[in-house]
Amino acid sequence: MEAMELGIPVIATDVGSIFEHLQDSEKGFLGPVDSEMFLDFASDKISAIMEDKEWYTTLSLNARRYAEDNFSIEKFNSQYKTLFYE
């Protein structure tokens, strides 16, 4: 959440509910859970977006927009109110 809020494309393993927030190649990348494989995966993705500034910018803007739409304090407060009072 914090990285997306800052407009940083995320590179994460596909565990838990991360897939609900991070569609591969839209706002970042979902990699394999295996440590060795993930290191290679992340290295390849970092190299790729360093070589393509336009792609990096697109990922960055998508991440930031998603965070604004889904992780705002207003949305957080609203969801807690719903959870506890409805």
N, C-alpha and C positions, 0 to 999 in steps of 0.2 A: 504494500500500500504506500509506504513512504517513498520508495523509488519512483513509483508511478506518479505520485503527487509532484515530484520534482522533475518529471518528464524524462526519467531514465528508463529505457527499455529493460525489462526484467529477463534474466536468464535463471530459470528455476527448474527443480526436479518436479516431475508430475506426481506429487503426493498430496494427500488430503484433498482440500477443495480448491487448490490453486487453479486447476483447470477451469473452474467456474469464472475466474477473473482474467485468465491469460490464455487467449486463443493464440496458438503458435503462429508466429510471423506477422501478427497483427499489432501487438503491443509489446512483444518480446518473444521469448522462446521457451518451450517446455522440453526439457531434456530427460535422458534416462536416469533412473534412480541409482544405478551402479556408479560408484565413485570414479573409477578409472574411465569409464565411458563418458561420464558427465564432464570430466576435465577436458577430454578431447572435444566433446560437443561444444562446450562453452568457449574454448579457445577458437574453434572454427567460426562460431557465430560472432565473437568479438572481432576477429580478423575481417570477416565479411562486412560488418557494418562500419568498420574503420575505413574500408576501401570504398564504400558507397555512402557518401554523406547524405545524399537525398533519401536513401532508405532509412538511415539513422534518424533523420529529421521526421520522416513519416511515422516511424515507430514511436519516437519521442512525443510527438503531438497526439497520437492515438492514446498513448499511456496517460498523458496529462488529462486529456478530455475524459477518459474513462474514470480516472481518480476524482475529477471534479464532479462527475455525474453520480458516482457510487460511494465515495468515501467522505463526502462533505460532513461538517459538523451538524448541519441541519438534518441531513438524512440519518446520521447516526442517532441524533436525539429522537427523531420521529420513530425509528425502529425500536428504540428502547421504550418509548411510551407505549407503542403497540404491544411489545412483549410483556410489559408489567401492568398495563392498565386496561387492556382490552381482552 
